[in-house]
Amino acid sequence: MDLSGLKMQDDQFRTFLKIHDRIESGKMPPPGQERPAKAELQNVLTELDAFLIRAEQLQYPDEARTPTRRLTRVEYENTVRDLFEMPGLQLRDRLPADNSVNGYDKNSDALSISHVNLARYLEAADLALDYAIATQPEAPTFQQHKVSLASQYYVRLLIQSNGGAVFLKDKKPDPDFIPVDGRQHIDQGLHERFGMFETESAVGVFRHEDESFLPWTQGFAAIYPGRYRIKTSLWSYTWDKGEVKPSRGVEAMRLSVKQLQGHGLGQDHPSYVIGYYDAPSIESQEHEFVHWLNPGESIGFNVASLAPVHIYHQYKRNLYSFTGPGIACDWFKIEGPIFEEWPPHAHRILFADLPLKPFDPKAKELSYPRRTIHKQVMSGAKNHSDPFPGYWTVQTDQPLEDARRLLSQFLPIAFRRPVSEEMLDSYAAQVQNRLAAGDCFELAMRWVYRAALCSPDFLYHVEPDGKLDDHALACRLSYFLWNSMPDQELMQLAAERKLSNPDVLPQQIERLLQDPHSNRFVKDFCGQWLKLREIAATDPDKKLYPEFSTYLQDSMVLETEAYFRELIEQNLDASYLVKSDFAMLNEKLAVHYGIEGVSGPQIRRVALPPDHPRGPFLTQAAILKITANGTTTSPVPRGAFVLDRLLGQPADPPPPDVPAVEPDVRGATTIREQLALHRDHVACAACHAKLDPPGFALESFDVIGGQRARYRSIGEGDSAERGSIDPFIHISFKLGPQVDPAGTLPDGQQFQDICEFQQLAAADSHLLLTNMARQFAVYSTGREIRYRDRAAVREIVARVESQGGGLRTLIHELVQSELFQTR
Amino acid sequence: MIHWWRILFCGITFTALMLPAVVRAEEQSSTFQLYGISHPEREADLKQILQMIPAISDYQLNQSGDHITLTYEPLELFAPQEQEQLQKNLPIPAEKTEQKLKELISQSSRNTFELLPAAEFSEEQFTRIEIPINPLDCKACRFAVYSYIAKVPGVVRAKISTEPSLLTAWIDGSQTSHEALLKILTDKNVPLPEDESAAAP
């Protein structure tokens, strides 16, 4: 009876797949059992291979490898930003969160769409058009302002009464505003009227941000969206009971963008980090960067590298009894908005050089756009809005001709491919309808632009069946390495049908990798592959891990992203996933890892001694935190992560009727002891034989990635040494049982500690490289690797290995493969 | 015989005599009681404030620092648009210029200086009281203490000194008292030596 024509269920397919894989890997027959001859085994595998391919084809007969998929919300935001050259436009968080499949939101199976998405796309398009369309004939006035940290009310409160900050003049306490000495200054309001806070003095801050202190530069908030140049001068010091002395080293000031709500007073404003900046000892260091600010955004700051200290509570607001570190800011200088031309690119891509002319908003003959009057939202800000310029709008004497001309330029760029005459006609007809309905030209065009930004041609990756044409290839390449639309050069090459040329494509891959836009690929890929987006999903227990901080957490993410970037830049092979002779560290991480000689918040490459466990993804703090629960570690999730993400051999999910293991924070038993009972269960043994070894090796690291020989506990145990924990952090945890990181791999190889495990794991670089090939393929093509793709992956891996096995080479080979270039 | 040089000389002399009359408007002086000199260093602050008002060309403080005579050009106190109107009805009434002076001083100093109606008095007419306060190194703190007391009804003059650290006030005993002022300071959390705090009502 021939059953080959029957469609298989998914679980049946997986069973036969398992049989194939176990025979191929030599795990079947089990070790010690009689084995068939090699030729016989090969015959079986060949038959199974053909059977599985046929079965898969029956399951997915007519489907292209990658179904039609929409842009993820990150891709959407990047695309709109690049289309209008508005790099700081905040759109992603307005859209519903994307689902994910096996950690990837780029997977087409995850990218559903609903009426909620469409409603949000309309809002997002409106926001983008509001910012893009010029409403006045001249650019907003360029303003330059010098702002002190003391511009903010809460910092003034610290200076005047709470002791968390102090004025410094010529690197000494300012004699005109003495530090609090147990008595607060009298009457803050009067001090403000007296102008005591309007001083050229630097502000030295001791207080770390917390739930009641979230500071920002209250002297400036952006009124107009655009680029702003931000400069600041920072230094650090040791405060010794009223004297300023050299600091312990280079401290770190964190700068962020604060999105002010309402009138800007109050504390709780959403924010995102710009970066961490050096504050060297005594000598001021100036920093300068250009950043996009949206209306109502200001610059937040935090003395990130300092431990939380409350002069008010702990020192009874007497700075003359306090000795400890501080970070000083001489000033902030903020200038902008900066426009190289007016109207800017965002307007020109919509309306080219059509003139702006005044209009009367009360006129009845046409509907004119409503204008938002730009106002300063923040009380006390120095920058002010321009006088109202009147009402201006784009006007033309030949609206239909100009509409068609503008659409013929905009639509191919927005849709990332040529647009047919029929499509152009349909959009132009909509402009005509809106004009006939009484809209002015700007409103009619805006209506159509909004429709275009919400159309499937914009929201979806449009790819033909079979081999991708040059335009689709340009898009797939660009969304792989830039997470955004192709630029003009790529589109030009696609239009000339040169992109798929074997001489041209490698050059373009290199160009994209070398461009700063590729940092989006690094961030997005690591966020999905290594689940870095979940870094803040757990809060480490404050008693067990008092040294944990946001600065440490941010540094962890920077380490992982920088390490991945370095693997690509240096074209290092896949063994570096699990073992390395270098790490990407800043001082915070180096101290956390017990590595000496690293100073300051900048991430840099640090050479490690031989057999040092740190460096690779396997032992990076970010991975170790993501695979823990904030209180305890467990070999199971860590082992599962290593198998799935690094080795590409995910374990089966647990049987539904097996209970979870409850962690014991009292320190009475170790997780290993608790798991021992679990592993003896017959339904669990097979998976745990694979899961537990990497998990046991990683027991050498706690929930925040610190290396340990003993478990921390809050119950029984011995007193703990402070070690590298900041002296201002109180420690109360104890040291419990010893960690046992030894284990045995499924093939019988044994290891005693993490270093020996790393040696064993790194030996199979083929496995690691094959996994990376699969991960890149899933990310870049938007689809899981199916059985029938395995041959293609093997071929790519073989080509890469013949060239040294580097990950940059892997990217090249993948992009040039049929797997990548076929839908 | 009229020499050309005589004509030229007379013309130049006449013009020189007339020019100041055209360029320099009529200056006036007014005396006010001055709120804000809490301690001697405040005179430097006052000078800075007055320099921000170009119409004021000179000032004189009395010895105790609580009265000031300002010399100014009345028309220049006002904005150009207002000057045009005022020029049609010169001279400007004294109340108007004095009111304007008060506004300018208050605004420029954020109300840390104020001009009040002149009320010279002799210290012997009033009771002098002294309240020791804890040393205040911050000039704004010293002003704060002064500001709590200087406008209390019955207080005609107040001063803060640093050595010794004292609040000195001259009061009309029928309107206020030492105890009343002590209570104000205590209520405002002004740091006082222990015995003063104990004596506070």
Interface residues (C-beta under 8 A of the other chain):
Chain A: D176 F177 I178 R183 H185 I186 D187 L190 H191 R193 F194 G195 M196
Chain B: R110 N111 T112 N134 L136 D137 C138 K139 A140 C141 F143 A144 V145 S147 K188 N189 V190 P191
